Amino acid sequence: MTSNKGGSVVRVRFAPSPTGHLHIGGARTALFNWLFAKHHRGKFILRIEDTDRSRSTEEFIESIIEAMKWLGLDWDEGPFRQTDRMDIYRAYAHKLLEEGKAYRCYCTPEELEQRRQEAMKEGRPPRYDRRCREISGILNKPFAIRFKMPLHGETVVDDLVKGPVTFKNSEIEDLVILRSDGTPTYNFCVVVDDFEMAITHVIRGEDHLNNTPKQIHIYHALGMDVPKFAHIPMILGTDKARLSKRHGATAVLSYRDEGYLPDAIVNFLARLGWSYGDKEIFTREELISLFNLEQVGKANAIFNAEKLLWLNSEYIKMTPEEELFSLVKPFLIKENYLREDANIELSWAAKAIRSLKERCRTLKELAHAMRYYLLDSVEIDPKAKEKYINPKSAGLIEELIEKLSCLEEFTQDRIEKIFIDIVNEKKIKLGDIAQPVRVAITGNTVSPGIYEVLEIVGKEKTLKRLRRIIDAH
């Protein structure tokens, strides 16, 4: 580890607590740190703050790392784990105790809770009353170590997003830095880690702002340089309530499983609280080039699930078909539309995807749309069948089967000529034959152009499905 002193290289960190999966808010914080580091050619450090042993799990740590990798947020150092660094925190805590900057607190959890309840009943802030602060001797009792906060004056946080924020020192509690069981607390570990990891900028959610004056005093007490702070706005739902599952905001990996593209998620997250004119769609290279804290807004960001869906559809359109096939393949296999060992010609897959990708918003939707290109038979929607499959349409389909069977080259233009010939001969509308065929081939009434669909489905499957619909009629 290196200290922060004298360093000019930008060093930032993302420090999730593994008490749950990586959600939208945490991912946005990670992204802003990653972009800031990349923009300044600095270092991005991943730190796992797992000191809450009752709620932290290996499963959540693995899930967070997997989500970071899926989003493409690569880190330069780490992941460091706080549970591997306990002796370091204890050494710093005892240093403060020896220097008179911290003190032993002998109050039991039961006593603290009783006093907290009394304070709340009397309308007083439920802060620790500092009764152990002036005990001079050492008592033969278990103790926690509390930090001595200044009793007077103010602490100003020169925030790079919010501007100067002032806190009265008299209202800041003497926080516990080391519990009686020897485990350090969050606010203390953060300071020690940020110093030892030479962090120059702390970019985090504004829900951490109230912790910042406490941490600044610990930096000063330890004789450490204080990093620059930037507290980014909260993310709210469209109803302006704090973001939750009911707003459609779930774990990042859930978006992967629903068929969102990581680049679309990154683009969407970047625009939650940061803007660059009216521009909506950015490549990663553009985001890295343009990102700065000056354009992070002070107002809370609004999570709009529909906008994310739109953005994802735009990214699907922009993705080359061959690449899109490799991305959609796991969804096709999962839905049993494709065998894992199936040998699919890439040029054919690209043609199939090209016909569908303009109308699909997620990889899941794309996989579902591709089913009628891949399966031997499709399930026919009963309402569509009732509306379009009747004696008249069955007769037209029989004639179509006869003509299509004679085609040596099963291409769009030749297929179209046969349809037009039948329309002209029978003096019918194109829809009179096209819709029944669409229902027979795709199982539904909506699809890309029918000639294109038949070419992609291929001659053998097309004739089989058309015959099957007549036999079932």
Buried (B, 14 or more C-beta within 10 A) or exposed (E): EEEBEEBEEBBBBBBBBBEBBBBBBBBBBBBBBBBBBBBBEBBBBBBBBBBBEEEBBEEBBEBBBBBBEBBEBEBEBBBBBBEEBBEBBBEBBEBBBEEEBBBBBBBEEEEBEEBBEEBEEEEEEBBBBBEBBEEEEEEEEEBBBBBBBBEEEEBEBEBBBBEEBEBEBEEBBBBBBBBBEEBBBBBBBBBBBBBBBBBBBBBBBBEBBEBBBBBBBBBBBBEBBBBBBBBBBBBBBEEEEEBEEEBBBBBBBBBBBBBBBBBBBBBBBBBBBBBBEEEBEBEBEBBBEBBEBEEBEEEBBBBBEEBBBBBBBBBBEBBEBEEBBEBBBBBBBEBEBBEEEEEBEEEEBBBBBBBBBEBBBBBBBBBBBBBBBBBEEBEBBEEBBEBBBEEEBBEBBEBBBEBBEEBEEBEBEBBBBBBEEBBEEBEBEEEBBBBBBBBBBBBBBEBBEBBBBBBBBEBEBBBEBBBBBBEEB
